[in-house]
Amino acid sequence: MTSTDPLTRLAGELPLLAPSCGPVRLVAVDGHAGSGKSTFAERLAGACGGAPVLHLDDLASHTALFGWTDRLREEVLGPLGRGESAWYRPYDWEARRMAPARELPPAPVVLVEGVGAGRRAVRPFLARLLWMDLAREESWRRGRLRDGPGQAAFWRGWTAAERRHFAEDPSRPHADTLVRQRTQGGAGGYALAPGPGRPHRGPEDDTA
């Protein structure tokens, strides 16, 4: 047990990791749609003192749900690897077109969150891979509830696409850390446990 909030402890560990993309420690937050990735990433970014966050929804689109790898490499990983700011045009899901360019600076820690953030093509650039450890069906139930009945058709297409993606390119087996949301009590609302990708490291679980 420890009195340190798991989120605060994790935030303290990340700057100590070796840089993984030029001067940047790129940290992925992956998991099923609806598992709480965006909320966790924003809270972790705050605990890191305002670390930049890239949302992969900004690189995907209706016609390329998982076809964002080239954009990520060219618009984000390339510049960050050179120690430069990345500039990318986020996709507007309502207007179905690209929005004005947005900057992602080469901070010591940069978070990238979204379904597939830990995919095979991205892992070589990661300092750590975090997986939101919530079952697929429960994640999807939460996501549907969040988005409402107006997005029912989108969700039918999405669940099929996500099944295919993780069947071909799973992230969880490579995760360094599993993130579990506490159902009651606990500072920060999360517990951390070692992931399958780091079986020989020390215990990380904190349920204080």
Helices and strands as residue ranges (DSSP letters): H 6-13, G 14-16, E 25-30, H 37-47, E 53-55, G 56-58, H 69-71, I 72-77, H 78-81, E 86-88, E 91-92, E 97-98, E 102-104, E 109-113, G 123-125, E 126-132, H 136-147, G 149-151, H 152-168, G 172-174, E 177-181, G 187-189, E 190-194
